[in-house]
Amino acid sequence: MPKYLLQGFLAAIVLALTITSPAAGGDDCVSPCWRTVGIGVYQNATAMRDALSDAGRRIAVGETANEIMGRPLFQYAQSPKRLRLYRVTGFDLGYHEDGNVSLRDIYQRASELEYDLCPAEVGPMLRLSYLDQAPGEFLEIAHLPVHRYGGQAIRFMVGYDGWTLLLLGNVGDLETMVPTQSLVFVFCKAALIATQ
């Protein structure tokens, strides 16, 4: 078997083992865990972009999201593992009134509640695994921004506008002001299982 076919076959097996939904997650994802996601399946931007292009449903990748997947600061996990994901609203973090706070404040408050920032790789991997996303839902991935070539800080957002599954890049660093009530964040917790 040619090497490139073998690599593709192995990647498909690892992906099937590491990407799970709440229904398939078994004991790995219990309330309030929302779902688990695998990282470390794709080792570079080309492989990740190919996977997004070959997904079972049409995925549109925004220009800034596409760019930061290839940046040196975007580090791909070297070995496959799963992370527990948590959908967290501003209300969950204790913001009970409308207003804006810095992303740094959101992340600090989440840390106090024992949520962890995700690796940036969670953005595209969640997009690959969350193909049944509800129309109108947009989730901000809680990760340290990755800087694009022009210097702008970018964060991933996974959304579905009712027609197309989206992987977008939001411009903004840790001092960016965000609404406390309308955004829904995805935070992580420690890795569950390293897949050998």
N, C-alpha and C positions, 0 to 999 in steps of 0.2 A: 504494500500500500504506500503511495507517495506520502512524503512527510507532511505536506500541507493538508492532505485529506485526514491523516491521522490526528494532526493538531486540531482540526475542526471538529472531528468526532469526539476527541477528549474534552474539548471546550463545551460541546453540547451536553455531555454526560455530567460534567462538573456543574454547568448551569442548572440542569435539572435537579441536581442534588442540593444546590445551595440557595436557589430562589424558591421561596415558598410563600403561600398566602395564609391568612388566618385559618382557613379550612384545612389546609394541608400541613400547617405548622405543628399540629399535635401539642405535646407538652412544652415545646420550645417557646410558644407564644401564648401566654395566659394574661387575662385582664390585669392591668390596663394596657398591656402590650397590644399594639394594633396589628403588626405583621412582622415577619422577618425578611431580610434581604441578604443575598450573597454579594460579597465583593471579592476581588482577586481572581475573577474568572477571566478577565481580559487584561493583558499586560501592557497594552499601549493604545494610543488614540485610534489608530487604524482599525484594530480589532473591535474596539468599542463602537466606532462609527459604522462598521460593517454590520454589527449585531443590531444596531438601531435601524439600519436600512432594511435588514432581513426579518424584522419582527413580524409576528402574525397579523398585526394591524398597522395602518399607516401612522408613522410617528414623524412629526415635523420638529426639527431641531433648529432653534434660533441661532442667529449668527454668532452672538456672544457666547452662548452655551457651547457651540461647536468649537469656537476658538480656544476656550479655556481648557477643554479636554486635551488639547495638545501642548499646553504650557508645561515647562519643567516643574513648576510649583504644584501642578496637579499630579499627585503621586498615586499610582495604582498599587493596590496591595500586592505583595509578592507571593502570597499563598492564599488560596480560597478560605473564606470563613463567613459565618453568618452573624448578622447584627440584629438585635431587637429594635424595632422602630416604634415610636410613640407619637400620636397626633396630639398636639398641645395647642390650645387656644390662649389668647391673652387672659381670658377669664380663669383658665386653669392655673395661670401663673400669678393670679391675684390682682390683675388689673380689672376692676369692676366698673370703670367709667370710660367713656370715649376719650380719646386723646392720642397723642403721639409720644413715643419714647424712643431712645436710641436703640439700635440693634445690640449694642454693648450691654445696655440695661436688661434687655430681653434675655440675652445669653447668661448674664450674671444671675438673674432671678431663676432661670432654669437650672443653673448649676447648683444653687442653694437647695433646689428641690430634687437634686441628684439625677438630673438629666445630663447627658453628655452631648457635646457637639459631634456631628457625624463627619466621617471622611467625605471629601467632596465627591468621591466616586459613588456615594449613595445616590446622588442625583440621577445620573444616567441609568444606574442599575435598578432604581425604583421605577423609572419610566419603563424599562423593559419588562418588569414583572407586574406592574399595576395596569393591566390592559382593560380592566373592567371599571375604571374610574368613573364616577358619576359626572354627568354633564354639569358644567359650571363650577366644579371644584378645582381650586388651585392651592397647592401646598408649597410652602417655602421650606427648603431644606436648610436646616440649621448647621452651617459649616463655616469655617473661616473663609472669607472671600478669597478668590483666586484672581490675580491681576492679569489683565490681558496686555497685549503688546503696547497699546497706547497708555498703559498705566492705570486704567480704570479697574476698580475692584468689582468682581462679578460673583453673584450667588445664584445657585440653581433654584428653579421653580418647576414643579411638575403640575400640569393642568390638562383639562379637557374642556374644550369650548363647545362640545356637542357635535362637532364634525371631525376634529382632528385631535389626536393625542399630542401633547406639546411637552417639549423640554426647552425651557427658556432660561436666559441669563438676566438676572436683575442687576442693574448697576447700583453700587453703593457699598461703602465700607462700614466698619463697626460704629461710626458716628452717625450714620444715616438714620433719620427719624422714620419710624414705621408706625402704622395705626395699631393700637392695642386691641381693638375689637374685631377687625375684619380679617386679619391674617391668621392662618392656621399653619403652625410650624411642625416639622418632623424632626424630632430629636432621637438620639440613639442611646443605647446602653451597651455595656461591655459585650465583647464577642462571646458567642455561645460555644461554638464548636469549630475548631480548625479542621478543615477537610484535607486529609493527606492525599 
